[in-house]
Amino acid sequence: MLTVGLTGGIGAGKSEVSRLLVECGAVLVDADRIAREVVEPGTPGLAAVVEAFGEEVLADDGGLDRPRLGAIVFADPAKLAALNAIVHPLVGARSRELEQAAAEDAVVVHDVPLLTENGLAPLYDVVIVVDADPATQLDRLVRLRGMTEQDARARMAAQATREQRREIADVVIDNDVPLEELRQRVKDVWAELARRARTAPE
């Protein structure tokens, strides 16, 4: 098995690369998706969040009211830490379950937006950074996600720098290219990942 940490700045195209890797045969462990799953209605995670923050963080349908919870925790570092203390261990446990369920020769790709910022590179056999010119990122955020230029620049500035991400990368996939060219680049990277997975020691 080969474990891969996949990251990239907002608007760089990390989600597209993860989708293409799955097309090639990768097992995807998506940290953001798991973070939503572990607090779905009926889960111990949601019960723990309600116990910590009260019934007001529930929406009318019994699910988590994310905007309301966000307003509470992002205004108070102690409350944010309390939320992370509930959610992060659940995400870690579920991620390990998914990884352990994969085949022995699998390439397991962990999609981790804040891999650089949280110093997680040593956890993976290979770190792939999806990179794009900041002007490309800005254009995608404004044109495709509907952000204002000010909001987009603020989100980009809050993340690790392009240089910091490239420093931890074993592989950099440049994504200032049309989709078909990106697809070929991902296929080339996949061929090497699959080879390494087959020859990895148990």
PAVO-183124 format. One record per residue (C-alpha): residue in one letter; x, y, z. Coordinates in nm, 2 decimals, decimal comma. Example, Ala and Ser with C-alpha at 12.3 -4.5 7.8 and 13.67 -1.06 7.14 Angstrom:
{drendren 'a' {1,23 -0,45 0,78}}
{drendren 's' {1,37 -0,11 0,71}}
***
This chain:
{drendren 'm' {0,00 0,00 0,00}}
{drendren 'l' {0,11 0,35 -0,07}}
{drendren 't' {-0,03 0,65 0,12}}
{drendren 'v' {-0,05 0,98 -0,06}}
{drendren 'g' {-0,12 1,32 0,09}}
{drendren 'l' {-0,28 1,55 -0,17}}
{drendren 't' {-0,30 1,92 -0,11}}
{drendren 'g' {-0,31 2,25 -0,28}}
{drendren 'g' {-0,41 2,61 -0,24}}
{drendren 'i' {-0,78 2,71 -0,28}}
{drendren 'g' {-0,86 2,73 -0,65}}
{drendren 'a' {-0,56 2,54 -0,76}}
{drendren 'g' {-0,77 2,24 -0,87}}
{drendren 'k' {-0,70 1,98 -0,60}}
{drendren 's' {-1,06 1,84 -0,62}}
{drendren 'e' {-1,02 1,79 -1,00}}
{drendren 'v' {-0,69 1,60 -0,95}}
{drendren 's' {-0,84 1,39 -0,67}}
{drendren 'r' {-1,13 1,30 -0,91}}
{drendren 'l' {-0,88 1,20 -1,19}}
{drendren 'l' {-0,68 0,99 -0,94}}
{drendren 'v' {-0,99 0,80 -0,85}}
{drendren 'e' {-1,06 0,75 -1,22}}
{drendren 'c' {-0,72 0,59 -1,24}}
{drendren 'g' {-0,79 0,36 -0,95}}
{drendren 'a' {-0,70 0,54 -0,63}}
{drendren 'v' {-0,88 0,49 -0,30}}
{drendren 'l' {-0,98 0,84 -0,19}}
{drendren 'v' {-1,00 0,95 0,18}}
{drendren 'd' {-1,16 1,30 0,18}}
{drendren 'a' {-1,10 1,47 0,51}}
{drendren 'd' {-1,37 1,74 0,45}}
{drendren 'r' {-1,63 1,48 0,35}}
{drendren 'i' {-1,55 1,27 0,65}}
{drendren 'a' {-1,58 1,57 0,88}}
{drendren 'r' {-1,93 1,62 0,76}}
{drendren 'e' {-2,02 1,25 0,79}}
{drendren 'v' {-1,91 1,21 1,15}}
{drendren 'v' {-2,16 1,48 1,26}}
{drendren 'e' {-2,46 1,36 1,06}}
{drendren 'p' {-2,79 1,30 1,24}}
{drendren 'g' {-2,79 1,00 1,47}}
{drendren 't' {-2,41 0,99 1,50}}
{drendren 'p' {-2,22 1,00 1,84}}
{drendren 'g' {-2,03 1,30 1,69}}
{drendren 'l' {-2,34 1,51 1,65}}
{drendren 'a' {-2,46 1,41 2,00}}
{drendren 'a' {-2,12 1,53 2,14}}
{drendren 'v' {-2,14 1,86 1,95}}
{drendren 'v' {-2,50 1,92 2,09}}
{drendren 'e' {-2,38 1,84 2,44}}
{drendren 'a' {-2,10 2,09 2,41}}
{drendren 'f' {-2,28 2,37 2,23}}
{drendren 'g' {-2,65 2,33 2,30}}
{drendren 'e' {-2,96 2,25 2,10}}
{drendren 'e' {-2,93 2,59 1,92}}
{drendren 'v' {-2,67 2,44 1,68}}
{drendren 'l' {-2,94 2,21 1,54}}
{drendren 'a' {-3,13 2,30 1,23}}
{drendren 'd' {-3,51 2,23 1,20}}
{drendren 'd' {-3,44 1,89 1,03}}
{drendren 'g' {-3,23 1,77 1,32}}
{drendren 'g' {-2,90 1,81 1,13}}
{drendren 'l' {-2,62 2,04 1,22}}
{drendren 'd' {-2,68 2,41 1,15}}
{drendren 'r' {-2,33 2,48 1,02}}
{drendren 'p' {-2,36 2,86 0,98}}
{drendren 'r' {-2,48 2,89 1,34}}
{drendren 'l' {-2,21 2,67 1,48}}
{drendren 'g' {-1,95 2,85 1,27}}
{drendren 'a' {-2,07 3,19 1,41}}
{drendren 'i' {-2,02 3,05 1,76}}
{drendren 'v' {-1,68 2,88 1,73}}
{drendren 'f' {-1,50 3,13 1,50}}
{drendren 'a' {-1,57 3,41 1,74}}
{drendren 'd' {-1,41 3,22 2,03}}
{drendren 'p' {-1,08 3,03 2,00}}
{drendren 'a' {-1,17 2,81 2,31}}
{drendren 'k' {-1,49 2,70 2,15}}
{drendren 'l' {-1,32 2,63 1,82}}
{drendren 'a' {-1,07 2,41 2,01}}
{drendren 'a' {-1,35 2,23 2,18}}
{drendren 'l' {-1,52 2,16 1,85}}
{drendren 'n' {-1,19 2,04 1,70}}
{drendren 'a' {-1,14 1,81 2,00}}
{drendren 'i' {-1,47 1,64 1,92}}
{drendren 'v' {-1,44 1,62 1,54}}
{drendren 'h' {-1,07 1,56 1,47}}
{drendren 'p' {-1,03 1,23 1,65}}
{drendren 'l' {-1,35 1,10 1,48}}
{drendren 'v' {-1,21 1,21 1,14}}
{drendren 'g' {-0,88 1,04 1,21}}
{drendren 'a' {-1,04 0,72 1,32}}
{drendren 'r' {-1,27 0,70 1,01}}
{drendren 's' {-0,97 0,78 0,78}}
{drendren 'r' {-0,77 0,50 0,93}}
{drendren 'e' {-1,07 0,26 0,89}}
{drendren 'l' {-1,10 0,35 0,52}}
{drendren 'e' {-0,72 0,31 0,47}}
{drendren 'q' {-0,71 -0,03 0,64}}
{drendren 'a' {-1,00 -0,16 0,43}}
{drendren 'a' {-0,81 -0,09 0,11}}
{drendren 'a' {-0,62 -0,36 -0,08}}
{drendren 'e' {-0,26 -0,44 0,00}}
{drendren 'd' {-0,14 -0,29 -0,33}}
{drendren 'a' {-0,38 0,01 -0,32}}
{drendren 'v' {-0,28 0,37 -0,36}}
{drendren 'v' {-0,47 0,55 -0,09}}
{drendren 'v' {-0,50 0,93 -0,15}}
{drendren 'h' {-0,58 1,15 0,15}}
{drendren 'd' {-0,73 1,48 0,03}}
{drendren 'v' {-0,62 1,72 0,30}}
{drendren 'p' {-0,67 2,09 0,24}}
{drendren 'l' {-0,45 2,21 0,53}}
{drendren 'l' {-0,18 1,94 0,51}}
{drendren 't' {0,10 2,21 0,48}}
{drendren 'e' {-0,04 2,43 0,75}}
{drendren 'n' {-0,08 2,15 1,00}}
{drendren 'g' {0,26 1,99 0,94}}
{drendren 'l' {0,12 1,66 0,82}}
{drendren 'a' {0,36 1,58 0,54}}
{drendren 'p' {0,55 1,31 0,74}}
{drendren 'l' {0,23 1,10 0,78}}
{drendren 'y' {0,24 1,00 0,41}}
{drendren 'd' {0,47 0,81 0,18}}
{drendren 'v' {0,43 1,07 -0,10}}
{drendren 'v' {0,30 1,43 -0,09}}
{drendren 'i' {0,14 1,57 -0,40}}
{drendren 'v' {0,09 1,94 -0,43}}
{drendren 'v' {-0,15 2,07 -0,69}}
{drendren 'd' {-0,01 2,41 -0,79}}
{drendren 'a' {-0,14 2,70 -1,00}}
{drendren 'd' {-0,04 3,06 -1,06}}
{drendren 'p' {-0,20 3,29 -0,80}}
{drendren 'a' {-0,37 3,48 -1,09}}
{drendren 't' {-0,52 3,15 -1,21}}
{drendren 'q' {-0,65 3,07 -0,86}}
{drendren 'l' {-0,80 3,42 -0,82}}
{drendren 'd' {-0,97 3,39 -1,16}}
{drendren 'r' {-1,12 3,05 -1,07}}
{drendren 'l' {-1,25 3,17 -0,73}}
{drendren 'v' {-1,42 3,48 -0,87}}
{drendren 'r' {-1,54 3,33 -1,20}}
{drendren 'l' {-1,63 2,98 -1,09}}
{drendren 'r' {-1,72 3,01 -0,72}}
{drendren 'g' {-1,87 3,35 -0,73}}
{drendren 'm' {-1,64 3,51 -0,47}}
{drendren 't' {-1,56 3,88 -0,47}}
{drendren 'e' {-1,20 3,95 -0,55}}
{drendren 'q' {-1,15 4,08 -0,19}}
{drendren 'd' {-1,29 3,76 -0,04}}
{drendren 'a' {-1,08 3,54 -0,28}}
{drendren 'r' {-0,76 3,72 -0,20}}
{drendren 'a' {-0,83 3,70 0,18}}
{drendren 'r' {-0,89 3,32 0,15}}
{drendren 'm' {-0,57 3,28 -0,04}}
{drendren 'a' {-0,37 3,49 0,20}}
{drendren 'a' {-0,50 3,28 0,50}}
{drendren 'q' {-0,34 2,97 0,36}}
{drendren 'a' {0,02 2,85 0,34}}
{drendren 't' {0,22 3,03 0,06}}
{drendren 'r' {0,29 2,86 -0,27}}
{drendren 'e' {0,66 2,83 -0,18}}
{drendren 'q' {0,57 2,66 0,16}}
{drendren 'r' {0,35 2,40 -0,02}}
{drendren 'r' {0,62 2,33 -0,29}}
{drendren 'e' {0,88 2,28 -0,02}}
{drendren 'i' {0,70 1,97 0,12}}
{drendren 'a' {0,61 1,83 -0,21}}
{drendren 'd' {0,74 1,50 -0,35}}
{drendren 'v' {0,54 1,56 -0,66}}
{drendren 'v' {0,41 1,89 -0,80}}
{drendren 'i' {0,13 1,88 -1,05}}
{drendren 'd' {0,11 2,22 -1,23}}
{drendren 'n' {-0,25 2,30 -1,31}}
{drendren 'd' {-0,23 2,61 -1,53}}
{drendren 'v' {-0,33 2,39 -1,82}}
{drendren 'p' {-0,65 2,27 -2,00}}
{drendren 'l' {-0,83 1,96 -1,86}}
{drendren 'e' {-0,70 1,71 -2,11}}
{drendren 'e' {-0,34 1,81 -2,04}}
{drendren 'l' {-0,40 1,79 -1,67}}
{drendren 'r' {-0,56 1,44 -1,72}}
{drendren 'q' {-0,24 1,33 -1,89}}
{drendren 'r' {-0,02 1,47 -1,62}}
{drendren 'v' {-0,22 1,29 -1,36}}
{drendren 'k' {-0,20 0,96 -1,55}}
{drendren 'd' {0,18 0,99 -1,56}}
{drendren 'v' {0,19 1,05 -1,19}}
{drendren 'w' {-0,05 0,76 -1,13}}
{drendren 'a' {0,17 0,52 -1,32}}
{drendren 'e' {0,46 0,59 -1,08}}
{drendren 'l' {0,23 0,57 -0,77}}
{drendren 'a' {0,09 0,24 -0,88}}
{drendren 'r' {0,44 0,10 -0,94}}
{drendren 'r' {0,55 0,21 -0,60}}
{drendren 'a' {0,24 0,06 -0,44}}
{drendren 'r' {0,32 -0,28 -0,59}}
{drendren 't' {0,68 -0,28 -0,47}}
{drendren 'a' {0,62 -0,12 -0,13}}
{drendren 'p' {0,73 -0,34 0,17}}
{drendren 'e' {0,46 -0,49 0,38}}
***
